[in-house]
Amino acid sequence: MRIAETLEAMVGRMTPRERRLSGILVAAAGLFLGGGVWFAAHAVVGSLEDDIREARQAIAEIRRLAPRYLEVAAARAEVERLIRENKATSIRVAANEVLKEKELREEVPGAMGTLMSDVVSFEGKTSETPVGIGKKKKGKARPAFPGLMLVEQKLEFREVPWENLFEFLDEVAKGKDLLFVTRLDVARKFNQMSHVRAEVTLATYQFQEKGEEAAEPRKGGAR
């Protein structure tokens, strides 16, 4: 009450001109405060509208990418299934099955027969290398598929018609076994341009059973 009485006394001592000026100042202050509140509210509402718009765009993008994501996830699951079922695949056996079905298109000096298997040898032993697939953490790959191994075997084509070599590679690519070429070195013979010498490294993926050693790349017997 004292504040109200004090204000009333102050107003009572003012001249009419002072009262008008005070009224104008109070009105201006009110407009200023009201404008500040309006601008702050407008900024908050604008920010909310921007957030809502970005959220709608993100949802629309998710909906657009969802079918492709499902396709990729299904393809990954299928690849993992094929690898897990590939435990018994022998590169030597699978390659020999193809080689024994291919007749040599031309005579090869020193060949013991007329099949590609008569001019191809398997060099060394199969090699098994752990495969790290996934995000890197502190400089090391965190495997997405623990126990995944890359199994490789080198074949040496001592001398073979180049058409036979291409047929073999084509059969490997189209075959039922999970095989692929990781290295191919080819050189033509200068004295017989229709023949080539080649080294082909075939590979497959396999999961190693738990309990087996898998810390370092290792050499093993032919599969």
N, C-alpha and C positions, 0 to 999 in steps of 0.2 A: 504494500500500500504506500509506503514512503516513496518508492520509486515513481509510482503513478502520480502521487501528490507533487513530487518534485518536478516531474515533466509538465504537469498541469500548471504549476507556478511559473515555470520557464516560459511556457507558451503564453501565459497571461501577461508576462512582462514584455513580450514581443510586440513590435509594431505590426500593422497589417502587411507591410511590405516584407518584413522578416518572416511572417507566417507563410506568405506565398512562396518565398525563396526556399524555406524549409520544406514546404510541401513538394516543391519541384525536386529538391535533392532526394527526399525520401522516395518519391516516385521513380527517379532515375536509378537509385540504388536497388529498388525492387525490380525494375526492368533488367538491370545488369545481372542480379542474382538469378532471376527467372530465365534469362537467356543462357547463363552458364549452365544451369540445370538442364535446359532443353538440349544444348549442344552435347553435354555429357551423355544424356540419355540417347540422343541420336547416334553418337559414336558407338555406344554399347550395342544398340540395336543393329547398326551397320556391321559391327564385328560378328554378331550372332548370325546375321544373314550370310556373311561371307563363309562362316564355318558350315552353315547348313548347305550352301551351294557346293563347297568343296566335298562335303560328305556325300552329297548326291552324285557328284562326278565320280568319286571313288567307288561308290556302289555300282554305278553304271559300268565302270571299267572292270570291276570284279565280275559282274554278270557277263561282260563280253569275253573275258579271259577264262571263265569257269569251264566251258566245254573243252578248250584246248588243254587246260590243266588236267582235267579228268582223262583226256586221251594220253597225255604224257605219263600220268601216274599209272594208267593201265599198261602202257608199253613198258615202263620200268618194271612193274610187277611181273610181266610176261618174260622179260629178259632175265630177271632174277630166278624165275621158275625154271627156265631153260638151263641156266647155269647150274642150279642145284641138282637138276636131273642129269647133268653132263658128267657126273663123277666117274663113270666107267669108260668114258671115251678115250681110246688110244689113238694118238696121232699117227703112229706107224701103221696100225691096222686100217684106219680109215683111209689114209693115203694109198696104202697098198691095194685096197679094194678098187680104187679109181685107176691106179696104174695097170692093174692086171686086166682091166677091161678095154684098154687102149692099145690097138695095133699100131706099130711104127709105120708111118706113112712112107718112109724111105729106109733103105738099108743103112745100118750103123756098123761100121767096122769094129770087130771084136765083140759084138753083142752075142750073148749065148742063146738068144731067142728073138722073137719078133714082137714082144710086148714091151711097153714102156717100163714095166717093172724090171726088165732085163738090163736096163741102162741107167737105173737110178739107185743110189745108195743113201742110207741114212747115216749122217755123220755125227759122231759123238752121242751123248746121252741127252735125254730131255732135260730142260732146265725149268725150274719153278721159281717164280719171283712173286713175293707178296705185292699186292696192288693196293695203294692207298688212294681211296676215292672219298672226297668230302672236303669240309672246310679246314683250312690250316689254323692250327692253334700253337702259338709259340714256336713257329718255324717247322712244325711237323704236321703231316696230313692226318686228320682224324678219319679213320676208315668208315665209310657208310655201310660197307659189307665186310665185317670182320671175317678173316679166313679166306678171302678171295685171292686166288692164285692165278698168275699168267703162266701157262705151260707152253713151252716152245720146243720145236724139233727142226733141225736143219736137214734138208735133202739136197743131194748133189746130182745134177744131171750132167753126166760126163760128156755126152754128145748126143743130141736129140734133134730131130727136125723141129723147127720153130713152131710149126703148126700144132705138133703134139704138145709142146709146152703150153701154148695158149689154150688148147683143149683141156689140159689138166687144170690150169688155173680157173677156167670157167666152171669146170665140174666142182671144184672146191667151193667156189663162191655160191653155186646153186644147190649144193648137196644138202642132205638132211642133217649131217653132223655140224656141230657148232665149231667150224674151222674158218680161219682167215689167214691171210698172208701178212706178216709183219716186216719181211725183208725180201728183196728180190734183186739179185745181181746177174746180169745176162751179158754174154760176150759172143759175138758171131765168129765163126771160124773163117779165116781168110782164104783157106784153100777149099772151103766148101760152104758157101754163103747160105745155103738152105738149112744148115745145122747150127746149133748154138750150144754153148756150155753155160750152165746156170746153177746158181745156189739159191734155193727157195727156203725160207724159214716159215713154217706153218705154226700156228698157235691156237690155243683154245683157253677158255676160262673154266676154272673149277673151284669149288669150295673145299677147303681143307677141313677135315673132321676135327672136332675139339680134342685136345690132348696131343695132337701131333705138333711137332716143332714147326713154328712159323715165324720166328723172329728175324731170320736172315734169309736172303736168297740162297737156295741150295740146289745142288745137283742130285738127280735121282736116276734110277734106272728107267729104260724105255717103257712107256705105257702102252 
